[in-house]
Amino acid sequence: MAAPLRIQSDWAQALRKDEGEAWLSCHPPGKPTLYGSLTCQGIGQDGIPEVTASEGFIVNEINKITCLDISSGGGLGVSSSTDGSMKIWQASNGELRRVLEGHVFDVNCCRFFPSGLVVLSGGMDAQLKIWSAEDASCVVTFKGHKGGILDTAIVDRGRNVVSGSRDGTARLWDCGRSACLGVIADCGSSINGVAVGAADNSINLGSPEQSPSEREVGTESKMLLLAREDKKLQCLGLQSRQPVFLFVGSDAFNCCTFLSGFLLLAGTQDGNIYQLDVRSPRAPVQVIHRSGAPVLSLLNFRDGFIASQGDGSCFIVQQDLDYLIELTGADCDPVFKVATWEKQIYTCCRDGLVRRYQLSDL
């Protein structure tokens, strides 16, 4: 039986500082608990801290998986890391296929285009990149953000993409011409999560103040959802750039997703999952709170959704939120992202592992 390892919850932030420390402990079965600490001895030129451990502990490697996605056919997976790289792997067995290198420092988000052959990524270097999954080449680099890119969304088949950044802006990009088509929103606060969804016909998305560029493809009748650090959840018309609603939550919003053309979910730093109806967003349909740990990812799944949190919990809620399945294995390490293909669920965790779960019929 493996010995449980506990580590200070904000260790990643603590060890980013010179001489920063974080505590940890290990309790081998049948033996006394071992207590120790990690200490940052400085930051290397590659942005990775040099970390030493107290007696009884060894630091073997420093990186973490920050995000993952599964291709539309279910054959390939992509995962991003704090070491500035991404990996393409066989989804069935984890076999490494390609390494994508080109970002500087952390790669915060990655996702496949609908074709399953191309990958979109965003990093702390404020760059958005498009890669070939077949030969690992970077075919396009978008520059324009002034801060790290925290999340992305793909519009329809992928001729346009959206990015959200620490600089407080959400931008729409033209993949064919490697150009920014416009700043969709300037929030003055970090945008932690973005989502694009088709709007129900009953929702007024407003009209654009000027004619959209002919390079905008599939933006009509789409909503853009922004999960913001300043405790606000913002929704606007993607083509019109006009506001649909602004909702104030209990803490910083980390992630968001659409359940339908009028229902959405958003998760906060203090553990709340808000379900909102775009047609009447002043009061939430309901608020789900299972723990005070940050809600790190939300994903529409069948008749419900999957959520992951900073305390290692990951769960599926089905059938009007009254049927729940727990996904175990992450212990107390945060589960950063969830991806699915048919009956398989993949998660990436701070412990550096990608876990695959096989579900029976729900």
Salt bridges, closest charged atoms under 4 A:
ASP106 OD1 - ARG16 NH2 3.05
ASP125 OD2 - HIS103 ND1 3.03
ASP151 OD1 - ARG111 NH2 3.56
ASP156 OD1 - LYS222 NZ 3.21
ASP167 OD2 - HIS145 ND1 3.04
ASP174 OD2 - ARG215 NE 2.66
GLU216 OE2 - ARG241 NH2 2.93
ASP230 OD2 - ARG228 NH2 2.65
ASP277 OD2 - ARG279 NH2 2.78
GLU326 OE2 - ARG290 NH2 2.46
ASP331 OD2 - ARG6 NH1 3.05
ASP333 OD1 - ARG350 NE 3.12
ASP351 OD2 - ARG355 NH2 2.81
ASP361 OD1 - LYS343 NZ 2.72
